[in-house]
Each structure stands twice: as structure tokens, then as C-alpha cells.
Amino acid sequence: MFKVLVSDPISDLGISLLVEASDIAIDKKTGLSEDELVAIIGEYDALLVRSQTRVTERIMNAAKQLKVIGRAGVGVDNIDLEAATKRGIIVINAPDGNTITTCEHTFAMMMAVARHIPQAYLKTVGGEWDRKSFVGVELRNKTLGVLGMGRIGSEVAARAKAFGMNVLGFDPFLTEERADKMGVRKASVDEIIAEADFITVHTPLTPETRHMIGKDQFAKIKPGVRIVNCARGGIIDEQALVEAIDAGKVAGAAFDVFEEEPPAPDHPFLKHPKIIVTPHLGASTIEAQENVAIDVSEQLLHILRNEPFKNAVNMPPVPADVMNKLEPYFQLGKKLGSFAAQIADGAVKEISVTYAGELADVDTQPLTRRVVEGVLAYHLGSDQVNIVNAMHLAKNRGVNIVVTKSHATKGFTNQVSVSLRTDKEERLVAGTLLNGFGPRITQVDKFPVDVEPQGHILLISHDDKPGLIGRVGTLLGTRDINIATMQVGRKIVGGEAVMVLGVDKGVTKEVLAEISALPDLNNAKEVHLY
């Protein structure tokens, strides 16, 4: 018999699979303190929580036979993942359980902002019969721009088609083929800004998506657009949105999320007549709450019974001999993936990883997961991607993973090469470990380099002409950007070349544009590696 402890309130329906299982003994003990959990956790094989219980390292150290922690929800902020990994405890969540409920809430908000429903309700119950002030618009024949075509965004797009809307979709992993299958038109953010009558966001909040709709976008946005955000606060610049509504550029907005939650009492959204707000209700339905518990209960059973499972959010067990050989390369693999993702334009279609040297004789699957995690995390956010779910997420987005091995190392004991193929181009980054120096990038595309993968890096494609390096350095100096390191890679004198600069701080888009405009310079990109 396996013993399972449920330490947060979860409905009987949600844990019915566990209750009915003949090999499971289940205890429900909610509201326990850390000391109380420490005292009893040693006898349990599994722990099932929501958000109330904080599963600390101290609790896990006392959990002598704990095999799995299940979180009936998406976030795992209340679980010490590092401690769980060290103890060999698998942590699982339910990333799909809130898909439909968030999608439906998005449509509820879209309908509400289109027809002024909350404002009309308040006037009506207040005793005013005012029909003239609340003339709305139909969704039919309107253009909906969906920023983020993952699980939730794809469901929103499908329902929008049923409403007779024309759908534009943006996602770093959206290919033309996948867009065609869904009946949407693949578009850039700028195209959506210019054409959409409604815009809804369903991306994670990352440094790249923060304020992806800000002052610059509102200056070019289609007049009369309505904006919905049921994803994450911060994707849309809140102050810039208020200014755009007040200026008559945006007709209205509906937000379920805020940059700071709960919002301050004087937040401009709360009393604005053209903005509808709800208190982060996207996942708050009876069905969603039950579904996440059911999903986690099912996976928990698979783990206890040593059956295949999914949705683990930390490292699965790896044989010690394999771990000893691969672990030094984990950081390198993840950074190579992130580097490739940041320099490649277009929707990712294939990730190819080549292992050369001694690594060709090792089961490199754990390292491949690190590479794929690095690629996906740049686009989806590090809190959404980990080494366990990376392959699953790649498959769901139609990204092909190819692994090849060779004993030829080009002078290195081992080398890892990552080639990223998108619908626009193919980029390659390779690296190795150097004794005494740690991870190094040894190749970018066809050019040999020697770069430490750390901090802020400028990758500049240019023609090998005298004086160009000086012009770049002068421009950065005038912008108060200090160069820490510099590498130049070239094949032939006077031909194509790359300049790789390590700089002390981030470079703005404006400075990147200035660099790109220099004579004989083809392209400039910034890469952040941490």
C-alpha cells in the first residue's frame, strides 16, 4: 500500500482516483503547520497540495520515503524544487487543467468590453434606463489578434472562428503550416497592432514580452481597438494603455491581471469608465479546480506504480555514472540553446544537437533536455519550461528534435553543437568545456570564436573591413556602454565576419539600430546569458 497525504482542501471528486485505488491509503489533514508536517511526513509516499501548504526543505528532509509531490494547479512557487530534486522527489503539476476556463474567461471579457456589460449593469440597477450610452460592436467579421498561440491562445482562436472572426496569430513557434491547420493567419506583432479590432494576449511574462504592447505600439495601433489580458500582468504597459484610451486610440480594455496584485487602491484601471477588471479569475471555475486535482491524482498514481508519467517540473532520476559525465555540460547546453534562440529569427521548426568526442558514447538525453530547455525558455519563460517538460512542450508546438553523434571533435575532447532551423533561417552555435576556463562558445554559424557564455553579449555580423571595430567601439563609448571582451571570427581576409562583444550592461533597441546602420555592418543582436 502507498500512503498519500492531502494537506490542502481538495474536493472528493478531484481525488476520487486515489480514494478508489486499491493500493492507496489516503489521509486528508489540512491546515498543518511546518512542525506538524515534519512530524508526520516520514510515513507517506506522496504529498498532494494546492497553494496553501509550503513544502520546505525541512519538510522534505523529514520525508524519508516520499517519492512525489503533486501540486493541484499550475504554479509551484510553494514547493522548494531544488530541495526536492536533491532528495530525488518528483514534483508534478497540472498545466492543462485551466486551459478551457481561461479561454472562456477571455471570451467573457471580450464580450463584456464589446457590449459595455458591466457599465450598463451598474446604471440599470442604479435606476437609470440608458440605452443610448452603451451601443456596442459585434465580434462577427472583426479581426482578432492573438499574441501567444500556445494551449490557451489556440483555444481562443478556435472559438473566435466560431464567432465569425478573422484571426491573426503571433507566436515564436507558430509556423505557416500550423497556422493554416488552425485556420488563422500567421502575423507579426506589428501586423496585429495595425490590423486587429480586438487583441488578446496569452504569452508568458518574460523580459522579451514585458510591455510588448507599450507606447510605441499604441502610437501605431488601429484606432478603436479593444484589448483583453487574461494572461499575465506586465505584458501590456498599463499606463500607456490608459493614455491611449484617454486619447481615443483604444476603445476599451478588459483585464483579469495586473502588474502588481492586488492593485493599489488608486490604480487608474479601477475607476476608468472604459476598462473592465476582474481579480485574476481566469482559472477560477469549479471544473478547473476539479480538473487540476484529477490530472495530478492520475499522474501521482502512475509515479507510485512506476508507470510512464508527464508534467514533472524537476529533474527525473539519472544514473550516477551518467550524471557524473554529463553534469559539467548542463550549464553549457542550456546556454547554447538560449544563445541560438536569441540570434535566430522566425518560428522554430527544428532543434538539432550534435555531440562529438567522448560524449558520443554516453546517453545524452538529460543534456539534450537542457539544450531544448534553453531554446524554449527564451520564448516561453523560465518558469514555464524545465528539463522534464521541455521535450513535451517542443512536441506540442511541432518542434522537431534531432540528435546526432560523432567521435570527430575538431581539436576538442568534447563538443556540443546546437543548430536551430526556423521558417526563415538556420543558425548554429557550438561550445565545449576548457580546463580552468569552464564553458566556452567555440563557434557561431561558420565562424570560430572563443567566448565565455555569460552576461550581455553583442553579436555583430559584418564585412571584414579596416576601421569597423573602431567605429563600433566609439559608438558604444558615446552611449556609455563599456566593452569587457571582444572576439572576431572570420574565414578569409576581407570576407564575412562576426564580432562578439561582452559588454557591461544591456543595450537598448535604439543603440542596436544605430550599430546596424554603420557602413559594412549587416546585423547586430544582443544576447543575455545568466
N, C-alpha and C positions, 0 to 999 in steps of 0.2 A: 504493500500500500504506500502511496505517496501522500504526504501531508501538505496541504495548501492553506496558507493564511491569507484571508482577505481583510486588510486593515483600514479600508475606506468604505463609505457607503456605496454599494453597488447593488442594483436590482437583482431579484432572484432569477428573472428571465435572462439577464446578462451572464450569470454564472451557471445557468442550467446545465450546460455541458459538463461542468465539473461536478455539480451535485449528482447528476445521473450516472457518472462514470463509476464502474465497479472497483477500479483500482485507485480511487481518490478519496481521501478523507479531508473534508473541508471545514475550517473554523472561521467564523466571522467575528472579529474583535476590533471594533473601530474606536477611534479617539485615544489610542495608546500614546503615551509619552515615549521619548527615546529610551529612557531607562527601562520602561515596561517592555518595549520591543526587544531590547538587548537581552532581557531576562528569559524570553520565551522563543526567540527566533531560531535557536540552535536545533530545535526538533523538527523544523519544517524544510521541505524540499523546494517549495515555491512560495513566492510572495506576490500578491495581486493588490495594486494600489491605484488610486486616481491621483489627485494633486495635493491632497492634504498631508499624507504621510511623507516625511522627508527621510529618505533611505540613505543614511550617512555611512561613512567608512567604519565607524564604530559598530554600527548595527551589522554590517557585512562581516566584520572580523569575528563577531559572535555567531555568525550563521555558518556553523561547521558543515552542514550538509545541503545548504541552499544551492540549487542548480540554476534557477531562473527567477527573474523579477519581471512581472508583467505590468505595464502601465496602460490602463484603460483610457487611452487618449493619444494625442499626437506628441506633445512636448514631454521631455524627460528631465526638465530642469530640477526636479525634486529628487533625482537619483544621482549619486556620485558615480558617474560612468567609469572614471579612471580606477576607482577602488573596486568596482565590480569586475572590470577587466583583469586587474591584478589577481583577484580571487578566483578567476575563471567562471564567474557568474554571468550568464547570458541575460541581457536586458532586451525586452521586446516591447513594441508599442503597436498602435493601430492607425497607420497613416491614411487608410482609405475610409475609415468609418464616418468622417464628416464631409465627404465629397458632395453627396447629394444635398445634404441640409444646407451647406454653404452656398451651393449653386442656387438652390431655391430661394435662399435669403437674398442673394444678389438680384434675382428677378423681382422679389417683393420690393426691394429698394428701388429698382429701376422703374417699376410700375408706379410706385409712390411718388417718385420725383417727376415722372412724366405727367401724372394726373393731380399733383398737389394734394394728395390724400390726407396727410396729417394736418396741413394748414386748413383744409376745408372742414375737416372733422372738428377742430378746435372752434372755428367760427360757428358751426352749426349747433354744437352742444352749448355754445355760449349765447344762443338765442338769436343769431343773425342768419337769415336766409339769403346767402350771397352766391349767386351762380356766376356772375359776370367776372369775378376776380380770379376764377380758377379754371379757365379754359386751358386744357392740356394738349398733348400731342399723342398720336398713335405710334406704336412701335412698328407696325407694318410698313414696309418699303423704306424704313430708315436703315442707316448703316451703323452697325455696332463694331467698335474696335475692341478686341480682347487682347490685353497685354499680359501674356503668360498663358501658354496653351498646354499646361500640364493636366493633371486629373480634373481639377475644378474648372479651369478655363475651357477645357474640351467639352465638359458637360454643359456649361453655359452656352457655348457656341451651338451645340446640338439643339438646345431649346430655343435659342434665338432664331434658328432656321424654321422651327415650327411656327414661330410668330410672324414669319414672312419677312424677317430682317436679312439684309445683306451683311455678311460677317467678314471683317478683316482680322487676321490673326498674326500676332508677333510672338516669337519665342526663339531663343538662340538654338534650339534643337528642332525647330519646325522646318521640314523640308517641303519642297513643292509637291512631292508625291503624297506625303501625309496630309498636307493641306487639301489637296484635290479629293482624297478619300473622305475627308470630313465635310467637304462642300464649302470650304472657306477659301479666301484669297490671302495668300501669304503677303505680309506687308511689313514695312519698317515702322519704327515709332513715328518718324516724321510724316509718313504717308497716313498713318492713323490720325495723327494730330490734324492734318489738313483736310481729311475726308469724313471722319466719323461724326455722326449725330449723337451717339452715346459712346462713352468709353468706360470700360470696366477693367480693373487691374487684378491679376491673380498670380503675381510673381512673389518669390520670397524677398525679404528685405536684405539686400547686400550693399556693399559700398557702391556697386555699379548701378543698382536700382534705386538707391536713395535719391529722392527728388528727381526721378526720371521724367516727371512732368513738373516743371518749375517755371520760372519767369520767362525763360527763352521759349519754352513750348507754348505757354499761354499767349505769348506775343504773336504766334503764328497759327493758333488754334482756329478751327472753324467756328464762326460766330453761332451762338445758340446751342452749343454742345452741352450735354448733361453728363456728369461724371459720377461713377459709383466706385467705392472702395470697400470691399469686404475681405481684403487680404491682410495687409499689414500697414500700420501707421508709418508714415515717413516716405512711402513710395511717391506720394504726391505732396508737394510743398504746400502746406496748409495756408500760410499767409499769402502766398502768391495766388492760391485759388480764391481766397476772399477778395483780393484786389481785382481778379479777373471777373468775378461775379458782379462786384460793385461797378466795374467799368462797362458792364453789359456784354462782355465777350462770352461768358458762360451763363447759361440759362438757369442752372441749378446743380446741386450735388447731393449725394446720399452717402453717408459714411457710417460704417459699423466699427471702425478702428481709428485710433488717434496716435499721434507720435508719442504722447505721454498719456498713460491710462492709470486711473481715471483722469480726464482732462481738468484743468483748473476751472474754478467757477466763472472766471471771466474769459474763458476761451471764446473766440469770435464765432465758432460754429454754433454754440449753444443757443444763441438768440437771433441768429440770422434768419430772416424770413424765407430765404431760398435754399437753405441747407437742412436736410433731414439727417438726424443722428439716432443711432441705437447703441446700447452698451456692450459691444462685442458679442453679438448673439449668433454669429454665423454657425456655430456648432451646437447651439442650444435647442435641440429638439429631443423629445422622448426617444424617437427612433435612433438618432445618432448616439445618444448616451448608451442605449442598449447595444447598438451595433458594435461600438468600440469594445465593450466588455465581452461580447460574443466572439469577436475576432481574436482578442487577446487570449481568451479562455481556450479557443481552439488551438492556437499556436503553443500555448503553455502545455497542453496535453501532448502535442507532437514532441516537444522537447523532452518531457519526462519519460515518454515512451521510446525515446531515441529514434524518432521518425523525422523525415525532412521537414524543415520549418522555414519561415520567412519573417521579415520585419524585425530582425535583430538590429540593435543600434550600437553594439560594441563588438569588439574583436572576438571571433569564434576561436575555440581552442586550436592551436597549431603545434604539431610535434616539436619537441625541444630541439632536435638536431636541425630541423628545417629552420626554426626560428633563429637559431644561433647564426646561420649563414645569411639569412635574409634581413634580419633586423637592422644591420648597419645601412642597408639600402632603402629602408622605408621612407625616410625623410627625403632622400634624393628622388625616389619615384614619384612621390606626391608633388614635389616642386617641379619636376619635369612636366607632369600633367598640367599643373596650373600655368606654367610658363607657356606651354603650347596653346592652351585655351585662350590666353590673353593676347597672343600675337596673331591668332587665326581669325579671319573674317568669314562670316557665313554660318549657316546651320551645320552643326557637327553631324556627320554621317558615319564616320568610321574612326576608331582609335586603334592604331597598330603599335604593338610593343615588341621590340626585338631585344633579346638577351644574348650577349656574346661573352665568350670566355667560360669561366668556371660556373657561372650562373646557368649555363645551358644544361648542366647535369642535375639541377635542383628543381623541385616542384615550386615554380614561381607564382602560383596562383595568389598567395597572400600579397606579393609585391605588385602583381597586376591590379589587384583591387585598390592598392594605394595610388597607382597611376590614374585609374579611372576616377577615383575619388577626387583627385586633384583637378581633373578636367571638369567634372560635373559641379564640384563645389564652387568654382568660379562663377558659374551661371545660376546655380540653384541655392547657394548659400551653404556655409559650412555646418550650420545647424540642421540642415535637411539631408545631408549626404554623409555617409560613413563607409568604412571598408566592407561592411556586411551588406548594406542595401545598394551599394554603388552599381553592381552588375545588374541587379533587378531594375533600378532606375534607368540604366542605359538601355536595357531591353525594351522597357515600356516606351521609351522615346525613339525607338527604331535605330539606335546607335549600335553598329556592328563592332565587335571586339575581336581583333586578330592578334595572335601571339606566335612569334617565330623565334627559333633559337639557332645559334651558330657558335662554333668554337673559335672563329676568327675574330680577333679583338682589336685590330689596328693599333697595336702597341700598348694596350691596357690589359690588366689582369681580367677585369670585367668591364662591360659597358652596357648601359641601358639606353635604348633609343625609343623615342615616342614620336610617332607620325600621326598627325591629325588631318583627316580629309573632311572637308566641308563641301557645301554645294557651290563654293566659289574658288577654293584653292586647297593646296596641301602644304602643311608646314611640318618641319622636323626639328626636334631638339634631342640631343644626346648628352649623357653625363656618366661620371664614374666617381669612385672614391679614391682620393690620393692620400697615401700615408702621411700623416702630420698636417694635412690640409682639410680633410673631410670632403663633403660633396662638392663636385665641380661640374659646371656645364662645359662640355668639350666640343660641342658642335651646334650651330644654329643654321638650319637648312643645309646648304652645301659648304658652309664656311667653318673652318676650325677656329675655336676660341678657347680661352681658359678663364672662366668666370665663376665667382662664388655666388650660388643662388640664394641671395639674401637681400632684403631691403628693397629700395627703389632702384629700378634698372631702366635705362633708356636704350631701346633697340632701334638703331637708325640704319636704314638701307640707303646706300649712296654709291656714286661713281668714285673710283679711286683717283681723285684729283688733288694736287697740292693745295694746301690752304684751307681745305674744307673743315678739318678737325679744329683749326684755329677759329674759324667763323662760328662753329657750334659752341666752342668753349666761351668765346666772347659773348655770344647771345645769352648763354646760361648765366654768365657772370653778371651781366647787366640786369638780370632778373633775380639776382641774389640766390642763385642755386649753385651750390658748391659741388664740384666733381671729386668723388673719392677714389674711383678706379676707372681705368679705361682699357679696352681691348679692341683691336681692329682685326677682322678676319677677311682675307681675300684669297682668290685663286691665282690671279695673274695681275701683274702691274698695270694699272690704268683701267682695269675692268670693274666688274661689280664687286662691292664690298659691304661689310656690315661693321658698324661701330657699336660697341656695347659699353655704356657708361653707367657706373654706380654713382648715384647722387644722394645727397644727404637728406633730401626731403621730396615730397611729392611735386609733380609737375602739372600745372593746370592745362586744360584743353587749349587755352589761348596760346600758351608757350609752345605746346606741341605743334599747333598750326603754324606758328612763326618758324619753327625749325623746319617743318616740312616745306615751307615756301623758299628756303635757301636754294640757290643755284646748285645743280648737280646732286641734289638730295631727293630721294624718291619717296621715302616714307619714314615716319617716326612714331613709335609706340612706347607707352610706359607699361612696365610690369611691376607688380607688387608681390614680393615673396617674403613670407614670415615663417 
